[in-house]
Amino acid sequence: MVKMGTQGQLLRVFVGESDKLSGKPLYEQIVIEARRLNLAGATVLRGIMGYGANSRVHTAKMLRLSEDLPVVVEIVDEAEKIATIMDFLDTHVQEGLITLENVNVIKYRHSGKNLA
């Protein structure tokens, strides 16, 4: 678990909303794997506009909804914990971008409740 006032790592996984793994959204499978590995937490952010390596613009304009908006999964934890998900990502992220950076964790609070 990440402690307050410590160094951590921020892992960002950029994929498309329509990317699948075993028939389910890839971003969802990444979050499930992060939870299985007991990483501190994961957040999925849905972009309203973006483009990737193929330079095709995806946008969520009112009259023209894209079916493949950009999605970013962010995970922050200690470097050793982040390393545990890298093989999964290397295997299952066929198209996308993965970034990793050192971050200062200022505050991390855990309520102590065990939610299922």
Contacts in CASP RR format, 6 or more apart in sequence:
PFRMAT RR
TARGET T0000
AUTHOR 0000-0000-0000
METHOD contacts of the structure
MODEL  1
MVKMGTQGQLLRVFVGESDKLSGKPLYEQIVIEARRLNLAGATVLRGIMG
YGANSRVHTAKMLRLSEDLPVVVEIVDEAEKIATIMDFLDTHVQEGLITL
ENVNVIKYRHSGKNLA
1 40 0 8 1.000
1 77 0 8 1.000
1 108 0 8 1.000
1 110 0 8 1.000
2 8 0 8 1.000
2 40 0 8 1.000
2 76 0 8 1.000
2 77 0 8 1.000
2 78 0 8 1.000
2 105 0 8 1.000
2 108 0 8 1.000
3 105 0 8 1.000
3 108 0 8 1.000
4 105 0 8 1.000
4 106 0 8 1.000
4 107 0 8 1.000
4 108 0 8 1.000
5 104 0 8 1.000
5 105 0 8 1.000
5 106 0 8 1.000
5 107 0 8 1.000
6 78 0 8 1.000
6 104 0 8 1.000
6 105 0 8 1.000
7 79 0 8 1.000
7 102 0 8 1.000
7 103 0 8 1.000
7 104 0 8 1.000
7 105 0 8 1.000
8 76 0 8 1.000
8 77 0 8 1.000
8 78 0 8 1.000
8 79 0 8 1.000
8 102 0 8 1.000
8 103 0 8 1.000
8 104 0 8 1.000
8 105 0 8 1.000
9 76 0 8 1.000
9 77 0 8 1.000
9 78 0 8 1.000
9 79 0 8 1.000
9 82 0 8 1.000
9 100 0 8 1.000
9 101 0 8 1.000
9 102 0 8 1.000
9 103 0 8 1.000
10 74 0 8 1.000
10 75 0 8 1.000
10 76 0 8 1.000
10 100 0 8 1.000
10 101 0 8 1.000
10 102 0 8 1.000
10 103 0 8 1.000
11 73 0 8 1.000
11 74 0 8 1.000
11 75 0 8 1.000
11 76 0 8 1.000
11 82 0 8 1.000
11 85 0 8 1.000
11 98 0 8 1.000
11 99 0 8 1.000
11 100 0 8 1.000
12 72 0 8 1.000
12 73 0 8 1.000
12 74 0 8 1.000
12 97 0 8 1.000
12 98 0 8 1.000
12 99 0 8 1.000
12 100 0 8 1.000
13 27 0 8 1.000
13 30 0 8 1.000
13 72 0 8 1.000
13 73 0 8 1.000
13 75 0 8 1.000
13 89 0 8 1.000
13 93 0 8 1.000
13 96 0 8 1.000
13 97 0 8 1.000
13 98 0 8 1.000
14 70 0 8 1.000
14 71 0 8 1.000
14 72 0 8 1.000
14 96 0 8 1.000
14 97 0 8 1.000
14 98 0 8 1.000
14 99 0 8 1.000
15 26 0 8 1.000
15 27 0 8 1.000
15 30 0 8 1.000
15 70 0 8 1.000
15 71 0 8 1.000
15 73 0 8 1.000
15 93 0 8 1.000
15 95 0 8 1.000
15 96 0 8 1.000
16 26 0 8 1.000
16 27 0 8 1.000
16 58 0 8 1.000
16 68 0 8 1.000
16 69 0 8 1.000
16 70 0 8 1.000
16 71 0 8 1.000
16 95 0 8 1.000
16 96 0 8 1.000
17 25 0 8 1.000
17 27 0 8 1.000
17 46 0 8 1.000
17 67 0 8 1.000
17 68 0 8 1.000
17 69 0 8 1.000
17 70 0 8 1.000
17 71 0 8 1.000
18 67 0 8 1.000
18 68 0 8 1.000
19 25 0 8 1.000
19 26 0 8 1.000
19 27 0 8 1.000
19 71 0 8 1.000
19 94 0 8 1.000
19 95 0 8 1.000
20 26 0 8 1.000
21 29 0 8 1.000
21 92 0 8 1.000
22 29 0 8 1.000
25 71 0 8 1.000
26 92 0 8 1.000
26 93 0 8 1.000
27 44 0 8 1.000
27 71 0 8 1.000
27 73 0 8 1.000
28 44 0 8 1.000
29 92 0 8 1.000
30 42 0 8 1.000
30 73 0 8 1.000
30 85 0 8 1.000
30 88 0 8 1.000
30 89 0 8 1.000
30 92 0 8 1.000
31 42 0 8 1.000
31 44 0 8 1.000
31 73 0 8 1.000
33 85 0 8 1.000
33 88 0 8 1.000
34 41 0 8 1.000
34 42 0 8 1.000
34 73 0 8 1.000
34 75 0 8 1.000
34 85 0 8 1.000
35 41 0 8 1.000
35 42 0 8 1.000
37 81 0 8 1.000
37 84 0 8 1.000
37 85 0 8 1.000
38 81 0 8 1.000
39 75 0 8 1.000
39 77 0 8 1.000
39 81 0 8 1.000
39 82 0 8 1.000
39 84 0 8 1.000
39 85 0 8 1.000
40 75 0 8 1.000
40 76 0 8 1.000
40 77 0 8 1.000
40 81 0 8 1.000
40 108 0 8 1.000
41 75 0 8 1.000
41 76 0 8 1.000
41 77 0 8 1.000
42 73 0 8 1.000
42 74 0 8 1.000
42 75 0 8 1.000
43 73 0 8 1.000
43 74 0 8 1.000
43 75 0 8 1.000
44 71 0 8 1.000
44 72 0 8 1.000
44 73 0 8 1.000
44 74 0 8 1.000
45 71 0 8 1.000
45 72 0 8 1.000
45 73 0 8 1.000
45 74 0 8 1.000
46 69 0 8 1.000
46 70 0 8 1.000
46 71 0 8 1.000
47 60 0 8 1.000
47 69 0 8 1.000
47 70 0 8 1.000
47 71 0 8 1.000
47 72 0 8 1.000
48 59 0 8 1.000
48 60 0 8 1.000
48 69 0 8 1.000
49 57 0 8 1.000
49 58 0 8 1.000
49 59 0 8 1.000
49 60 0 8 1.000
49 69 0 8 1.000
49 70 0 8 1.000
50 57 0 8 1.000
50 58 0 8 1.000
50 59 0 8 1.000
50 69 0 8 1.000
50 70 0 8 1.000
51 57 0 8 1.000
51 58 0 8 1.000
52 70 0 8 1.000
52 96 0 8 1.000
52 97 0 8 1.000
53 95 0 8 1.000
53 96 0 8 1.000
58 66 0 8 1.000
58 68 0 8 1.000
58 69 0 8 1.000
58 70 0 8 1.000
59 66 0 8 1.000
59 69 0 8 1.000
60 66 0 8 1.000
60 69 0 8 1.000
75 82 0 8 1.000
75 85 0 8 1.000
76 103 0 8 1.000
76 105 0 8 1.000
79 102 0 8 1.000
82 100 0 8 1.000
89 98 0 8 1.000
END
